[in-house]
Each structure stands twice: as C-alpha cells, then as structure tokens.
Amino acid sequence: MAFLFRDRGVSESKRQAANPKILISDLAYPFGKLSCDLSDPELREIAYEIFLAACRSSLSMPLLQTPEQSDRDSAGKPEKSILPPPQASSPSPQRSATSSAASKMKAALGFSSYSSKSLGKENSPLRPKKPVTAGELMRVQMSVSEEADSRVRRAVLRITGGLHGRSFESMVLPVELLQQLRASDFPDQQQYTAWQMRSLKVLEAGLLMHPFKPLENPNSASQQLRQIICGASDRPIETGKNSELMQGLRDAVTSLACRSFDGSVPETCHWADGFPLNLRLYQMLLEACFDCNEETSIIDEVDELIELIKKTWVVLGMNQVLHNLCFSWVLFNRFVTTGEVENELLFAAENQLAEVAKDEKIIKDPAYSEIFNSTLGSILGWVEKRLLAYHDTFHPGNVSSMQSIVSLGVLSGKILEGISRAKNSRRRREQVDVARNKIEIYIKSSLQTAFAQGMEKVASSRRSSKTKPNPTPFLCILAKDIGDLARKEKEVFSPILKRWHPLAAGVAVTTLHRCYGNELKQLIQRVTELTPDTVQVFEVADKLEKELVQIAVEDSVNSEDGGKTIIREMQLYEAEYAVANLAKAWIKTRVNRLKEWIDKNVQLEVWNPMANKDKFAPSSIEVLRITDETLHAFFQLPMTMHQALLPDLITGIDQSLQHYISRAKSGCGTRNTYIPTMPALTRCEIGSKLQGVFKKKENLQGSHQRNSQVGALNGHDSFGLVQLCVRMNTLYHIRTELETLEKRIVTYLRNTKSSHIDTAKGVQNKFELSLVACQEGIQQLCEVTAFKVVFHDLSHVLWDGLYVGDVAISRIEPFCRELDTTLDMISSTVHNQLCNSVVTTLMKASFDGFLLVLLAGGPSRAFSRQDCQIIEEDFVTLKDLYMCNGDRLPEDLVEKAATPVRRVLPLFQADTENLIERFRRLAFEAYGPSAKSNPPLPPTPGNWNPTEPNTLLRVLCYRNDETASKFLKKTYNLPKKL
C-alpha cells in the first residue's frame, strides 16, 4: 500500500504544470489564522486522534484491528480481535469500505458514482486486492502512518476503557494521550518530544488562544498552563501518574475546559470547539473525503466516512449547518486549488450550499454571523471577481462551469442578505430580489469591461494601421465588435443567466447600447459638419441599434410587460435625427452666409445697364450662383434624407432671395411718391389772362420744390429711369432662374438614394416667396417707373405746361415728344418680356396725368366749351403715341385704357346749366333732400367718373363761365384764387 502515501506535492506540481496560469489561488481563506504555530500535518494528526477517539466512544467494543493483525490472522497465527464484526445499525470504522453499492451522498452532491479515473484505479495492479475497513481508509486518506495509527489506537483503547461510564466529550483528549503515551511508544526520543510539544500547542490553541468561552482576565489556571507549555519547550515534561507537573497540567486544563457561560459545570469539556481551531480541524477531516491519488475525486466510501466524521461534532462544537457550510467551502476550495477543471466539485459545492440556505433560523442566529460572513464572503468574492468580468473568465473550454459558479454567487448573496436583514430591523420588511440584482450587476459590469477592452483593441488596431488609405472609422469597427459581442451574449451567456434573470439578454443589450451610445454622443458633440465618415458611423449605429433592440424584444416576449421596461431604458441613438441636425446646421450656415453676402453687396450695386448684355445686375448673377452651388453641395452631403431636409434649404434660400428682391426695390418709392398733391378747389376768374401767367409761375415753383423732394428721396442716379429698368430686368432674371433651379432640384433628387419618393411633388411651388416677391416687385417698379416719368421726369411739359394759361398755345405735343423719347429708351433697356407691361403701365399713368391736368390742374387752368375739341385732339395724339402703327401696344389695349378719359371728355363740351342740374341731382341722390339748399362738398373719388358728383364739380370749377362761377360762389363760396 505504499502507493497510498505518495507525496501530495507531486500531485500539486502536476496540476500546476497542466495549468500554468493557476499557480496561486486568489480565494481568501475564511476560517482565520491560528495564533499558535501548528502546521497542517500536525492539525491533521490531531484531527485523526479526535476522529479515532470519537469513533471509539460511540462503540461498546474495542477498535478495529490493524492490517498487521489481519495478516497474522490470515497466516494462521490467531490473535485476539480488538473489535467484533460491526453492527449494521451504527456506522463504525470497522465496516467494510469496499462495497460496490452506489454512494448516496455522491449522487446527492452531483458526483458520478464511478468515474473513469476510479475505474482505472480499480483495475490497477497496485490496488489492494482485499477489502479495506472504513477506519483504515480514513487513516490512509489522512496520510497517517500505520505505526502512528497503532500507537494512538492503543492509547485511545486504554483511555476509553478507563472512563467508567463517563462520556468521551467529558475528557480533554490531548491530556489523556500525554498520560498514556511514553517515549517508548515512539521510534525515538525526538519524535516523542515533537509529539508532546504538538499536544501542548493544541491545548494552548484550544484553551488560551481560541477558547470556546473567551478568557476575561488572566487567571491562575491560564498562567499555570502557559508556564507548563513554556517549560516544555526546554525539556519534555514527565507524564507519569505521580508527576506533579502532569497533575498541575491536568488541573489547569480541566479548570479552563470546564468553564460555561452560565457558571454551571458543563458535561462537555470545551478544548477544541473554539473558532477558528475547530473549523481548521474539521476541514482536515472533511478533506479526507478526497481521493489521495486523484485530488479532484470524492472517494466512493464517502457516506461511511462522513457518518464517522460527524461523531467528532460533540468535541469540535459542530452541527449540521456548520458541517454543510464547511463542506461547501472544502468542495469549493478543492475546485479552485486544482485548477478549476473539475465541474463536479463545483456542482457539489453548490448543492451543499443550497442545504445551508434551507435553515433560515440558524442562518439568522447572530452566533453564526461571523463564520457565515467570512466563509460566504470568501466564496462570493472569488465568484464575483470572475462574474463581474465573465467574458474574460469563461470560454468554450470552461463555460460549462458558469452555471454552478453563478449559483454559488447567488446563494452566497442570498444568505448574506438574510443575515444583514436579520441584524437590521429596518430592512426586515424589504422585498429584495437578490438573485436578479446580482445577475444584473454581473451582466452590466462584465459587458462594460468587455466594451472597454473592445475599444482598446480597436484603438490599438487603428494605431497600427495609420498608414493605410481610407481607414474604417473607429466607431464603425467598434459597432461590428459590439454586434458580435451581443450575439455571443445571446447565444452563450444569456441562456445560463436567464435562470435567475428572465431578461438577461435584454439587460445585456441595454448595457451595450448605452456604452456605445455614450461614445456616439461624444462624436455628435465633436463634429460640426457632415462628412462621409460621420454618416457611415451613424448608419452603422442605426443598424447596431436595430439589432440590439430586436434581441431585447425577442428576449422579453414572454415577460409581463412584453419588454417595455427594457426598451424604455434604451435611449435611442436617433442617428437620423443627429444627421438631420448636422444637415440643418449646415443649411443654416449656408443660408446665413448667403444673407450676409446680400446685405454686403446689394447696397454697392449701381444697376448699370452696360454691366452685361442682358442688362441686369451682376449681383443677381452672383446670388444665383451661390444658390446653385449651395443646392449642389446639399445633394452631395453623404446622407439619405435629402428629400426630408430639402424644404428647410429651399425655405432658407427662398427667404434670402426674397431679401435680395426687397433690397433691389428698396428706396424706389411707390406711385403715390410721384403723384402731385391736388390743389384746393377754386372758381375761374372770368376774362383774366394775367392770372394764368402768375399761376404758371407758382406751379413751376411748386414743381421745382416737389422735384427736389423726390430727388432727395430717391438718391438720384441709382433710381434713374435706366436704373429702374435694370432693377426690373434683375427681378425678371431671378424669376426665370428659379424655374430652372426647380427643374435642377428634381434631377438632383432622382440621383439620390431617395429617388423612390415622388420628386416632382417635393419641389413644386417651393420658391413661393421669391416668385411672389419678383412679380410684386416688377409690378411695383413698373408703376414707379411710369409715374416717375409722367409726374417727375416730364412734369415740366405735363403738369407744369399742359393747358396752363391759353389752351390753344399750351397743347400736348411737347409732352408727347419727350414721352416718345422715353418710350424708345425703355424699349431698348427693358427685357422684351417686360416691355409691354412697362409701356402699358406708362400709358395708363399718362392718361391719369392727362385727366389730372383737366380736373385738378389748379387755378392756372380754365376751359371753355370751345376748348373741348382741342382737348379731344390732344388725347387722340397721346393715344396714337402708344400704338404707332402697331409697333408698341395693340389698339384694343390702348382703347380699353382710354375709356375713363373718353367718358369724362364730353363733360367739357356740355352746357353749364346742364352740368349744374346733373350735379344737383347726383348730390340729392347721394345726400338726400338737405343737399338742395346746402349740399356738402363731395369727396375726391378714386377714379374720375361722369356720374360722380366730385368729377362734375371739378368740371364746373375749371369752366371759364359766369354761370359756373356764380353757382360755385353761392353753393360753396369757392375763391377765385388760392
């Protein structure tokens, strides 16, 4: 049986060689450090002595025979047997340990009954052929020599024989052994002395260093024991029956071991049940359950051994809960120290710890809290160190152990939580899902660690590939790795963790989503413009997000809320929103840049018709060029939402162009700017020609004053006739170019990724503000040009000259000559498409001016009925100017515009009495019966009309007739001059 005593160091060396990474265990020892110098072999010997004594005390017969005695019996040399055959009802060390029956305990712990390794050993030629008893197996497992075993057995036999009915626990075994064994029982004096010192150190540890009941103040017994132990270090003590030193030792030990908390004399001597000595000794016994030749295996005879080991409980102060706790630790420690390769050990530790968790009453007992906190804290610390980064810990070769490791962590956490709540009365009513909370912490921590490692890996890879052209963006590579990590989590780890957390995969992808989102947010904060790399990142992020959300949805399909809680925790990246914001910022920058250019350059524009052949402002060319470049650059932005963001850009450009148009017509005034103020109504001074001369001079002075005011308002050159024509051309050019831009936008849209959208619908009537502004601006400039020509540029021949004084000598020809020259200038400057509009507006303005001279020309004008023919002839001349044999305006258009004049001219030929009668009738109709005696002065109408009282009144005011003058004097008391 020499093979049974192989050095354990050989096995350890092999384990380390097979697993070079596991050289030093990081599992904290929970049972504390002994204050005395006792080695593991010494503790093992002490534990074996207690084991033999405990087993002997539970029997009524002597201890089992030794192998030598068995050999002598079989050789025909009969010797009296020390023990009779065992009784089946009580486990004993002499029972056969070679039964082939399956171990119930191994099955309960999760071990296979017969492993391939044990089967191999069964067939080994070195394996003993004859049965081995349980006691003998225990000796072998604890590496106790046959000589030492025989020596202790004889001593125990004598000790128990002298108890005389007293129980085993009522004695202090080391003292009894010191009394029984002599130097002659050992091979030499040195071994005896070492054994004696070891026994004394045990007494020191159990009674002085780690007593069951703490020592209050040093007493005589403790001092005496210390003196004896100290003296024994110099020379061995005499242990004979008559030795005073031995008797003093017995008295001191008995005094210390028989103390109790209530002051009574206990039936049990407390010498090996103080913490942590008792746990260290019990650990030595439990470790004997492991095969000494295969350190990761539990022996098949573990059932018998455990039952025998339990007999030491009374001496070591153990119970079932402490046994379960220690056995859990021993199993777990063996798994760790053997390289974490045997999952059956881990599973057994889990099952054993589950037994601990069942007894809530003892767990919550404060007396056990220290050992529970220490042991479970050690296990939990080791477990969490791995689970907080389980992506680093587990791989295909060891992932099968993950479930048991997680279970150990959860069980330990639950028990510790129960202890904590038992201590804290405020927390007793709290409902805490320890398992779910733990798993959530593990998932988040491990994935955050894996994410950080992934970032470092990508960063390192990027640094090594700096020289490569067009490297893939950092976050794109990271997104791919995160996708792989999420799939691995879903396929490998989540099915395991789902046992404790139903939404394990959801928590995982939520964590990854948040980690990647934090990096994405930093990118969004840094970037100021859209680049291909930026858009690529957002597209990849959007793809990753959809994948993570899909995993979360699938994982939570059977949950109570369908995964809504998990999904709400995922703050969506909104990649499209980020791209849109960047694009909108880009649009805003470009639009602001365009507006700034307009503000800076339009005020410098001189509206020179010679600047280009089309006679429009150069600034409009530049504005449209910038607009076109902006649109082109917009559709070159690397994104897929051009269709959605196009309205923002169009609106900005539209407003900018509207601003340009507004600046182009700003300062030109309106038609009312140039229409002269109508003088107050007067009646003619009959027969006076000198009055007309004086009135002409007054009108000329008024005209010069008005012209100077208009000049000051307009700023001279930039608002001249030619400049106004250039302004109109510019607006027309912008309007036509906008139509071209709309067609170009349609083409751009068709070439983008959004071509499936109705492109024509996307830009229809998008430049509404600019188009309307162009149309209104052209119309305004037409009117301004027309009224400026008629009432400002040609006022000296119209307002200040036509029919002033003598009608016959101040006719329309001067006005028509200058107007003809103006029409030629307009025709050569204004764009062909605008020419008719400008001439038509000018025609209407000149007709209005003609009527204004007749009806509101002031006291310098007076007409007789005979002048009507001259007036009609002059008007025909004026009309013909606009037709000119069809070269300018169509005849029907001219005639239509002349209708208001033709309706008023007959009034100048009508009889005065008739006019007065018609006026009275119209006044009566307008103001009632009171108008007969005192008719009110009718207001000036918007349009002259022969059926309107004010028009008739004005004809009477300018009628060179005594009847008319008297009527006006009598009715309104109008003066003859201003």
FENWONOR-V228790 format. One record per residue. N is the residue number from 1. SS is DSSP state (2 for helix, 1 for strand, 0 for the rest). PSI is psi as a letter, one per 20 degrees, with the letter a starting at -180 (999 if undefined). Layout:
BEGIN
n=(N N)
ss=(SS SS)
psi=(PSI PSI)
END
This chain:
BEGIN
n=(1 2 3 4 5 6 7 8 9 10 11 12 13 14 15 16 17 18 19 20 21 22 23 24 25 26 27 28 29 30 31 32 33 34 35 36 37 38 39 40 41 42 43 44 45 46 47 48 49 50 51 52 53 54 55 56 57 58 59 60 61 62 63 64 65 66 67 68 69 70 71 72 73 74 75 76 77 78 79 80 81 82 83 84 85 86 87 88 89 90 91 92 93 94 95 96 97 98 99 100 101 102 103 104 105 106 107 108 109 110 111 112 113 114 115 116 117 118 119 120 121 122 123 124 125 126 127 128 129 130 131 132 133 134 135 136 137 138 139 140 141 142 143 144 145 146 147 148 149 150 151 152 153 154 155 156 157 158 159 160 161 162 163 164 165 166 167 168 169 170 171 172 173 174 175 176 177 178 179 180 181 182 183 184 185 186 187 188 189 190 191 192 193 194 195 196 197 198 199 200 201 202 203 204 205 206 207 208 209 210 211 212 213 214 215 216 217 218 219 220 221 222 223 224 225 226 227 228 229 230 231 232 233 234 235 236 237 238 239 240 241 242 243 244 245 246 247 248 249 250 251 252 253 254 255 256 257 258 259 260 261 262 263 264 265 266 267 268 269 270 271 272 273 274 275 276 277 278 279 280 281 282 283 284 285 286 287 288 289 290 291 292 293 294 295 296 297 298 299 300 301 302 303 304 305 306 307 308 309 310 311 312 313 314 315 316 317 318 319 320 321 322 323 324 325 326 327 328 329 330 331 332 333 334 335 336 337 338 339 340 341 342 343 344 345 346 347 348 349 350 351 352 353 354 355 356 357 358 359 360 361 362 363 364 365 366 367 368 369 370 371 372 373 374 375 376 377 378 379 380 381 382 383 384 385 386 387 388 389 390 391 392 393 394 395 396 397 398 399 400 401 402 403 404 405 406 407 408 409 410 411 412 413 414 415 416 417 418 419 420 421 422 423 424 425 426 427 428 429 430 431 432 433 434 435 436 437 438 439 440 441 442 443 444 445 446 447 448 449 450 451 452 453 454 455 456 457 458 459 460 461 462 463 464 465 466 467 468 469 470 471 472 473 474 475 476 477 478 479 480 481 482 483 484 485 486 487 488 489 490 491 492 493 494 495 496 497 498 499 500 501 502 503 504 505 506 507 508 509 510 511 512 513 514 515 516 517 518 519 520 521 522 523 524 525 526 527 528 529 530 531 532 533 534 535 536 537 538 539 540 541 542 543 544 545 546 547 548 549 550 551 552 553 554 555 556 557 558 559 560 561 562 563 564 565 566 567 568 569 570 571 572 573 574 575 576 577 578 579 580 581 582 583 584 585 586 587 588 589 590 591 592 593 594 595 596 597 598 599 600 601 602 603 604 605 606 607 608 609 610 611 612 613 614 615 616 617 618 619 620 621 622 623 624 625 626 627 628 629 630 631 632 633 634 635 636 637 638 639 640 641 642 643 644 645 646 647 648 649 650 651 652 653 654 655 656 657 658 659 660 661 662 663 664 665 666 667 668 669 670 671 672 673 674 675 676 677 678 679 680 681 682 683 684 685 686 687 688 689 690 691 692 693 694 695 696 697 698 699 700 701 702 703 704 705 706 707 708 709 710 711 712 713 714 715 716 717 718 719 720 721 722 723 724 725 726 727 728 729 730 731 732 733 734 735 736 737 738 739 740 741 742 743 744 745 746 747 748 749 750 751 752 753 754 755 756 757 758 759 760 761 762 763 764 765 766 767 768 769 770 771 772 773 774 775 776 777 778 779 780 781 782 783 784 785 786 787 788 789 790 791 792 793 794 795 796 797 798 799 800 801 802 803 804 805 806 807 808 809 810 811 812 813 814 815 816 817 818 819 820 821 822 823 824 825 826 827 828 829 830 831 832 833 834 835 836 837 838 839 840 841 842 843 844 845 846 847 848 849 850 851 852 853 854 855 856 857 858 859 860 861 862 863 864 865 866 867 868 869 870 871 872 873 874 875 876 877 878 879 880 881 882 883 884 885 886 887 888 889 890 891 892 893 894 895 896 897 898 899 900 901 902 903 904 905 906 907 908 909 910 911 912 913 914 915 916 917 918 919 920 921 922 923 924 925 926 927 928 929 930 931 932 933 934 935 936 937 938 939 940 941 942 943 944 945 946 947 948 949 950 951 952 953 954 955 956 957 958 959 960 961 962 963 964 965 966 967 968 969 970 971 972 973 974 975 976 977 978)
ss=(0 2 2 2 2 0 0 2 2 2 2 2 2 2 2 2 2 2 0 0 0 0 0 0 0 0 0 0 0 0 0 0 0 0 0 0 0 0 0 2 2 2 2 2 2 2 2 2 2 2 2 2 2 2 2 2 2 0 0 0 0 0 0 0 0 0 2 2 2 2 2 2 2 2 0 0 0 0 0 0 0 0 0 0 0 0 0 0 0 0 0 0 0 0 0 1 0 0 0 0 0 0 0 2 2 2 2 2 2 0 0 0 0 0 0 2 2 2 2 2 2 2 0 0 0 0 0 0 0 0 0 0 1 2 2 2 2 2 2 2 2 0 0 0 0 2 2 2 2 2 2 2 2 2 2 2 2 2 2 2 2 0 0 0 0 0 0 2 2 2 0 0 2 2 2 2 2 2 2 2 0 0 2 2 2 0 0 0 2 2 2 2 2 2 2 2 2 2 2 2 2 2 2 2 2 2 2 2 2 0 0 0 0 0 0 0 0 0 0 2 2 2 2 2 2 2 2 2 2 2 2 2 0 0 0 0 0 0 0 0 0 0 0 2 2 2 2 2 2 2 2 2 2 2 2 2 2 0 0 0 0 0 0 0 0 0 0 0 0 0 0 0 0 0 0 0 2 2 2 2 2 2 2 2 2 2 2 2 2 1 0 0 0 0 0 0 0 1 0 0 0 2 2 2 2 2 2 2 2 2 2 2 2 2 2 2 0 0 0 2 2 2 2 2 2 2 2 2 2 2 2 2 2 2 2 2 2 0 0 0 0 0 2 2 2 2 2 2 2 2 2 2 2 2 2 2 2 2 0 2 2 2 2 0 0 2 2 2 2 2 2 2 2 2 2 2 2 2 2 2 2 2 2 2 2 2 2 0 0 2 2 2 2 0 0 0 0 0 2 2 2 2 2 2 2 2 2 2 2 2 2 2 2 2 2 2 2 2 2 2 2 2 2 0 2 2 2 0 0 0 0 0 0 2 2 2 2 2 2 2 2 2 2 2 2 2 2 2 2 2 2 2 2 2 2 2 2 2 2 2 2 2 2 2 0 0 0 0 0 0 0 0 0 2 2 2 2 2 2 2 2 2 2 2 2 2 2 2 2 2 2 2 2 2 2 2 2 0 0 0 0 0 0 2 2 2 2 2 2 2 2 2 2 2 2 2 2 2 2 2 2 2 2 2 2 2 0 0 0 0 0 2 2 2 2 2 2 2 2 2 2 2 2 2 2 2 2 2 2 2 2 2 2 2 2 0 0 0 0 0 0 0 0 2 2 2 2 2 2 0 0 0 0 0 2 2 2 2 2 2 2 2 2 2 2 2 2 2 2 2 2 2 2 2 2 2 2 2 2 2 2 2 2 2 0 0 0 0 0 0 0 0 0 0 0 0 0 2 2 2 2 2 2 2 2 2 2 2 2 2 2 2 2 2 2 2 0 0 0 0 0 2 2 2 2 2 2 2 2 2 2 2 2 2 2 2 2 2 2 2 2 2 2 2 2 0 0 0 0 0 2 2 2 2 0 0 0 0 0 0 0 0 0 0 0 0 0 0 0 2 2 2 2 2 2 2 2 2 2 2 2 2 2 2 2 2 2 2 2 2 2 2 2 2 0 2 2 2 2 0 2 2 2 2 2 2 2 2 2 2 2 2 2 2 2 2 2 2 2 2 2 2 2 2 2 2 2 2 2 2 0 0 0 0 0 0 0 0 2 2 2 2 2 0 0 0 0 2 2 2 2 2 2 2 2 2 2 2 2 2 2 2 2 2 2 2 2 2 2 2 2 2 2 0 0 0 0 0 0 0 0 0 0 0 0 0 2 2 2 0 0 0 2 2 2 2 2 2 2 2 2 2 2 2 2 2 2 2 2 0 0 2 2 2 2 2 2 2 2 2 2 2 2 2 2 2 2 2 2 2 2 2 2 2 2 2 0 0 0 0 0 0 1 0 2 2 2 2 2 2 2 2 2 2 2 2 2 2 2 2 2 2 2 2 2 2 0 0 0 0 2 2 2 2 2 2 2 2 2 2 2 2 2 2 2 2 2 2 0 0 0 2 2 2 2 2 2 2 2 2 2 2 2 2 2 2 2 0 0 0 2 2 2 2 0 0 0 0 0 0 0 0 0 0 0 0 0 0 2 2 2 2 2 2 2 2 2 0 1 0 0 2 2 2 2 2 2 2 2 2 2 2 0 0 0 0 0 0)
psi=(j h h i k q p h h g g g g h g h h h m h h m h p p j o p p i j r p q i r n p r g h g h g g g h h g g g g g g h h h i q i r r r r q r h g h h g h g h j j n p q p p h q r q q p h i p p q i i q p j j q i q p p h g g g h i j q q g o r h g h h h h h i p i i p q h q q p r g g g h g g g h j k p q h g h g g g h g g g h g h g h h j h l i q q h i j r o g h g h h h h h p r h i i q h r h g h g g g g g h g g h h g g g g h h g g m q g p q p e q p r h g h g g g h g g g g h h h g q q q p j r h j p h g h h h g g g g g g g h h k q r h j i r o q i p p n i j j q p j g h h g g h h h g h i i i q p i i n i j q p q h k h g g g g h g h h i i g h g i k r a g g h g g g g h g g g g g h h g g i j j l i o h h g g h g h g h g h h h g i h n h g h h i p h h i h g h g g g g h h g g h g g g h h h h i l i h h g q r h h j i h i g g h g g g g g g g g g g g h h g g g h h h o h h i h i q o p n g g g g g g h g g g g g g h h g h g h h h g h g g g g h h h i k h i p q l q p q g h g g h h g h h g g h g h g g g h g h g h g i i h h o i l g h g g g h g g h g g g h h g h h g h g h h g q i q p r h g g h g g h g h g g g g g h g g g g g g g h h j h j r g j k j h g g h h i n o q h l g h g g g g g g h h h g g g g g g h h g g h g g h h h h i i p i l p i j h r h i l r p h h h g g g h g g g g h g g g h g i i p m r j k g g h i g h g g g g g g g h g h h g g g g h h i p i i a a h i h i p q p p r q p r q q o p j o h h h h g g h g g g h g g h g h g g h h g g g h g h k d g i k r g g h h h h g g h g h h g g g h h h h h h g h h g g g g h h j r i k i i q n h h h h j p k h l g g g g g h g g h g g g g h g g g g g h g g g i f h k h h i f h i h p j p d p h h j m a i g g g h g h h g g g h g g g h i g q q h i i g h g g g g h h g h g h g h h g h h g h i k i r i i p p p r h h i h g g g h g h h g g g g h h i g l k j h e q q g h g g h g h i g h g h h h h h h i i q q g g g g g g h g h g h h g h h i a h i i g h m p q o q q p r h p p p i j p g h g g h h g h h j o m p h g g g g g h g g g i l q r i r 999)
END
